[in-house]
């Protein structure tokens, strides 16, 4: 006869996973009126638990585990991008989208340059690794930024446009736009700068083609999917059935279809979601799709952040004073300054530009890009890079997470005051 109690890793994992996901739903009810953020609690819980449990099997420095991290974070990001796209009510109007464009075209490259130079000159890491550090640090995170984003579909108020909309749309688009810079780092690591033939291919393929295809295919698929969902068959369209899992169909079709033709799937998912939202702007089915994606996002975030917190027990020993300095510099100096420069001419009040510039939350996207690049080629100081990114995400979760709710409430009070 076998033993009565047989603690197989698979069954233990299922039980732990169930508890984590339950906590993801339960803890917000306990902390609703407290300035405690869910991401921080998951990170802390993972760090505490895996201080006593072996986590080496999901160490991203091992190839199998690296692939797991790449795919887990990839799925978390595209789910969050769908939700971000469905939340945006604003029309394609230059005046409204100008701050977003400035954040993407000016703030993001400046952040990458500043982070890369800090890594190269101050931290002393190899040039290719410094470029990668800048690239993976640049995207803001739609997964961890719920407190500073616009309200769910049809619930946005006028003041959402001034701060929450730029932060939401920036997070929705810069996850895809970080890819060219990541590829640039990969090229620098593989070929160096003594051989420059790869630069033309990088610009034409990784910057122009993949970006244009990502936006175009996302918009096209969003248009076609909106017809399938809302129009045909006219007597009984899918939207009338209220099927939330169609959100998964949108994600898989937009992401997979775009990647098949060489475009950036991250861009396509966000653009497709926005296109579907604007095709029939006020339909209640958008709420169904959003709520389904939000539930998936919450469950996935709980698992990933819990494991991510546990990684600290393995990788943080590689952290040094330079990695700590980088994290503080990125969050308190590099991103805020880049944001101020980018938004200098947008005509927004000082306090709005301050909040937009400061709340560039780092998170899941940075982990994805680091795991992805690591699978393409070797980078010097990869242990240090992982430890630094982990610490940066944790610091961001603490600093931005604990201050976001008070800051947004203060901002709302400013908007409610008469001129």
TAPE-V25253 format. One line per field, one symbol per residue. ss: DSSP state (a for helix, b for strand, c for the rest). psi: psi as a letter, one per 30 degrees, with the letter a starting at -180 (. if undefined). A space follows every 50 residues. Layout:
ss: ???
psi: ???
//
This chain:
ss: ccccccccaaaaaaaaaaaaaaaaaaaaaacccccccaaaaaaaaaaaac cccccaaaccccaaaaaaaaaaaaaaaaaaaaaaaaaccccccaaaaaaa aaaaaaaaaaaaaaaaaaaaaaccccaaaaaaaaaaaacccccccaaacc cccccccaaaaccaaaaaaaaaaaaaacaaaaaaaaaaaaacccccaaaa aaaaaaaaaaaaaaaaaaaaaaaaaaaaaacccccccaaaaccccaaaaa aaaaaaaaaaccccaaaaaaaaaaaaaaacccccaaaaaaaaaaaaaaaa aaaaaaaaaaaaaaaaaaccaaaaaaaaaaaaaaaaaaaaaaccccccca aaaaaaaacccccaaaaaaaaaaacccccccaaaaaaaaaaaaaaaaaaa aaaaaaaaaaaaaaaaccc
psi: klkejjikeeeeeeeeeeeeeeeeeeefffgegkhkkeeeeeeeeeeeeg ffkkgffgjffkeeeeeeeeeeeeeeeeeeeeeeeffkfklikeeefeee eeeefeeeeeeeeeeeeeeeeefglleeeeeeeeeffekljfeggefgll llkgfklefeeeeeeeeeeeefefeeffeeeeeeeeeeeefaffjgffee eeeeefedeeeeeeeeeeeeeeeeeeeeefekkefileeffhjfffeeee eeeeeeeeeeggljeeeeeeeeeeeeefeiegkffeeeeeeeeeeeeeee eeeeeeeeeefefeffffkafeeeeeeeeeefeeeeeeeeeegegfglle eeeeeeeehiklbeeeeeeeeeeffelkkkheeeeeeeeeeeeeeeeeee effeeeeeeeeeeeffkk.
//
